[in-house]
């Protein structure tokens, strides 16, 4: 069996509990997952920097890898959270431009809005969607779950 690989890219920094909280959720839901920390020192809310980092790693990972990225100046406001398939890999992130560095090179193979409440933590914080919504969605995909269970398909971002 191929290893389950999930990368984690955030602007959370390395001094607080946030990265560990996300990893805890991921390992609770998908305990056999190999989590690769890409970067947690992206400048706060710097989408362009986050997009650059994601674009720089996509070719280094095998097909089936799930990339979870949280660089989100829109935290706490109404914006879409999505799962997108490009380059035979998954990207779980806010719909805020983080995917642009990859989308210019690879066509979308599918996009789903993450709306299914059964794939969320019981209590969803207004300011920690990375832990409460995106991490469970990423765990669902790394376990081979059907992306259609995440929510409605989208035609574009």
C-alpha atoms as one frame of an Amber mdcrd trajectory, in Angstrom:
protein
   0.000   0.000   0.000   1.271   3.463  -0.894   1.915   5.734   2.074  -0.677
   8.382   2.800   1.082  11.714   2.485  -0.342  15.042   3.596   1.591  18.303
   3.447   0.819  21.201   5.733   1.529  24.823   4.803   0.380  27.717   7.003
   1.113  31.234   8.160   0.601  30.211  11.812   4.245  30.536  12.855   6.052
  28.021  15.031   5.513  29.394  18.516   1.863  28.670  19.220  -0.526  25.740
  19.473  -2.184  26.095  16.062  -0.073  23.774  13.903  -0.144  21.106  16.610
  -3.931  21.426  16.929  -4.359  20.829  13.197  -1.990  17.857  13.296  -3.906
  16.429  16.242  -7.155  16.493  14.268  -5.466  14.978  11.218  -3.859  12.158
  13.200  -7.074  11.461  15.095  -8.983  11.024  11.831  -6.214   9.456   9.715
  -3.614   8.000  12.118  -1.462   6.310   9.469  -0.893   9.556   7.584   2.630
  10.838   7.052   2.418  14.587   7.659   5.073  16.721   5.981   5.524  20.244
   7.330   6.261  22.430   4.323   6.300  25.874   5.907   4.598  27.601   8.839
   6.493  30.883   8.620   4.762  32.397   5.612   4.245  36.083   6.346   0.842
  36.484   8.021  -1.989  36.537   5.479   0.427  36.737   2.528  -1.453  34.779
  -0.137   1.146  35.454  -2.834   3.930  34.005  -0.676   1.773  30.981   0.172
   0.954  30.412  -3.497   4.664  30.573  -4.336   5.501  27.961  -1.681   2.750
  25.592  -2.874   3.791  25.958  -6.504   7.357  25.138  -5.525   6.512  21.766
  -3.981   3.875  20.221  -6.225   6.342  18.484  -8.564   8.257  16.975  -5.626
   5.350  14.901  -4.287   3.780  11.715  -5.644   0.327  11.404  -7.135  -2.331
  11.176  -4.470  -0.632  13.565  -2.052  -3.023  15.859  -0.176  -1.782  19.424
   0.355  -3.516  21.308   3.168  -2.776  25.037   3.097  -4.053  27.771   5.379
  -2.969  31.327   4.606  -6.173  33.237   5.022  -6.693  36.977   5.433 -10.432
  36.252   5.214 -10.598  34.149   8.375 -13.829  34.749  10.224 -15.688  36.037
   7.168 -17.866  34.254   4.651 -15.641  32.749   1.953 -15.507  29.376   0.260
 -13.340  26.515   1.429 -12.478  24.113  -1.371 -10.796  20.895  -2.359  -9.243
  20.977  -5.818  -7.521  18.260  -7.802  -4.606  19.274 -10.027  -1.542  17.302
 -11.164  -3.093  14.099  -9.708  -2.837  15.672  -6.235  -5.326  17.258  -3.845
  -5.281  20.823  -2.524  -7.498  21.694   0.450  -7.563  25.427   1.155  -9.566
  28.635   1.221 -10.693  29.972  -2.155  -8.539  33.082  -1.921  -5.846  32.698
  -4.579  -3.513  30.229  -2.848  -3.999  27.791  -5.728  -3.045  30.259  -8.475
   0.635  29.323  -8.575  -0.324  25.749  -9.452  -3.387  26.457 -11.595  -1.370
  28.405 -14.173   0.648  25.238 -14.877  -1.837  22.395 -14.344  -5.495  22.165
 -15.369  -8.129  21.549 -12.739  -9.233  17.915 -12.600 -12.107  18.742 -10.265
 -13.126  21.296  -7.639 -15.514  20.823  -4.718 -16.776  23.322  -2.176 -16.380
  21.952   1.350 -19.851  22.276   2.871 -20.783  18.855   4.308 -21.376  19.370
   8.056 -20.810  15.666   8.784 -17.168  16.085   7.724 -16.507  18.858  10.243
 -15.601  18.849  13.892 -18.598  18.984  16.232 -17.946  22.583  17.202 -16.692
  24.912  14.482 -14.797  28.007  15.574 -15.373  31.212  13.619 -11.615  31.743
  13.437 -10.078  28.263  13.135 -11.564  26.737   9.997  -8.180  25.148   9.291
  -8.635  22.855  12.269 -12.403  22.460  12.235 -13.278  22.210   8.521 -10.187
  21.957   6.310  -8.284  19.349   8.372 -11.247  16.908   8.489 -11.777  17.387
   4.731  -8.087  16.715   4.065  -8.219  13.601   6.270 -11.242  12.394   4.286
  -9.291  12.705   1.043  -6.041  11.197   2.349  -8.084   8.151   3.400  -9.379
   7.818  -0.159 -12.803   9.332   0.515 -15.080  10.403  -2.306 -14.642  14.142
  -2.981 -18.348  14.381  -3.825 -19.023  13.781  -0.120 -17.296  17.085   0.685
 -19.953  19.161  -1.039 -21.071  20.443  -4.397 -18.750  20.413  -7.401 -17.661
  23.779  -8.756 -16.970  24.621 -12.383 -14.242  27.145 -11.559 -12.606  29.176
  -8.800
